[in-house]
């Protein structure tokens, strides 16, 4: 089991978040949290399971529209089957 000690900001005992860096995309992780004071360590919190996001799958159903003209083309596609665990924010269109 991996772990990291997070010290609250000076003068407060409240820290409600942390960021874990170096996880592997496509892997599932389970996290718990304990609290420690001068008397010892608490029992663990309930656990959460988090899937580290990966790239989305390819967009689907690329289709040419009937509204193609001499100076323009129109086409459509559907969202990827899987978003990799994170919302798709952009699409890039390429041509040659």
C-alpha positions as CSV (number, residue, x, y, z in Angstrom):
1,X,0.0,0.0,0.0
2,X,1.3,3.4,-0.9
3,X,0.8,6.5,1.2
4,X,1.7,10.1,1.8
5,X,1.5,12.3,4.9
6,X,-0.3,15.6,4.4
7,X,0.2,18.3,7.0
8,X,-2.7,20.8,7.4
9,X,-1.9,24.5,6.9
10,X,-0.3,26.0,10.0
11,X,-2.8,27.1,12.6
12,X,-5.6,24.9,11.2
13,X,-6.5,21.2,11.5
14,X,-8.7,21.3,8.4
15,X,-7.4,20.1,5.1
16,X,-10.0,18.7,2.8
17,X,-8.1,17.8,-0.3
18,X,-4.8,16.6,-1.7
19,X,-3.5,15.7,-5.2
20,X,-1.7,12.5,-5.8
21,X,0.8,12.8,-8.7
22,X,2.3,9.9,-10.6
23,X,-0.7,7.6,-11.0
24,X,-0.9,5.4,-14.0
25,X,-3.6,6.2,-16.6
26,X,-6.1,3.4,-17.0
27,X,-5.5,2.1,-13.5
28,X,-8.0,1.9,-10.7
29,X,-7.0,3.1,-7.3
30,X,-8.7,2.8,-3.9
31,X,-8.1,5.6,-1.4
32,X,-8.7,6.0,2.4
33,X,-7.7,8.7,4.8
34,X,-6.7,8.6,8.5
35,X,-6.2,11.4,11.0
36,X,-3.3,11.6,13.5
37,X,-2.8,13.7,16.6
38,X,-0.6,13.5,19.7
39,X,-2.6,10.4,20.9
40,X,-2.3,8.3,17.7
41,X,-3.8,7.5,14.4
42,X,-7.6,7.2,13.7
43,X,-9.2,4.3,12.0
44,X,-9.5,4.6,8.2
45,X,-12.2,6.6,6.5
46,X,-14.6,4.7,4.2
47,X,-12.8,4.0,0.9
48,X,-13.3,5.5,-2.6
49,X,-12.3,3.9,-5.8
50,X,-11.1,6.1,-8.6
51,X,-10.3,5.2,-12.2
52,X,-7.4,7.2,-13.6
53,X,-8.5,8.7,-16.9
54,X,-7.1,7.6,-20.3
55,X,-7.5,8.9,-23.8
56,X,-11.0,8.6,-25.3
57,X,-11.8,6.1,-28.0
58,X,-12.1,7.3,-31.6
59,X,-15.2,9.4,-32.6
60,X,-17.8,7.3,-34.4
61,X,-20.0,7.4,-37.5
62,X,-18.1,10.0,-39.6
63,X,-20.6,10.9,-42.4
64,X,-20.7,13.4,-45.2
65,X,-23.7,15.7,-45.3
66,X,-25.8,16.4,-48.4
67,X,-25.1,20.1,-48.0
68,X,-21.6,19.8,-49.6
69,X,-21.0,22.6,-52.1
70,X,-18.1,23.8,-54.4
71,X,-16.7,25.8,-51.5
72,X,-17.6,24.0,-48.4
73,X,-18.2,20.6,-46.9
74,X,-20.3,19.5,-44.0
75,X,-20.0,16.3,-42.1
76,X,-21.1,14.8,-38.8
77,X,-19.8,12.3,-36.3
78,X,-20.8,10.8,-33.0
79,X,-19.1,11.0,-29.6
80,X,-16.6,8.3,-28.8
81,X,-18.0,5.1,-27.3
82,X,-15.9,5.8,-24.2
83,X,-14.5,9.1,-22.9
84,X,-11.7,7.5,-21.0
85,X,-13.2,8.6,-17.6
86,X,-13.0,12.3,-18.4
87,X,-15.4,14.5,-20.4
88,X,-14.4,15.1,-24.1
89,X,-13.5,18.8,-24.3
90,X,-12.5,19.2,-28.0
91,X,-12.4,17.5,-31.4
92,X,-9.6,18.1,-33.9
93,X,-10.5,17.9,-37.6
94,X,-7.8,17.1,-40.1
95,X,-7.7,17.1,-43.9
96,X,-5.3,16.9,-46.9
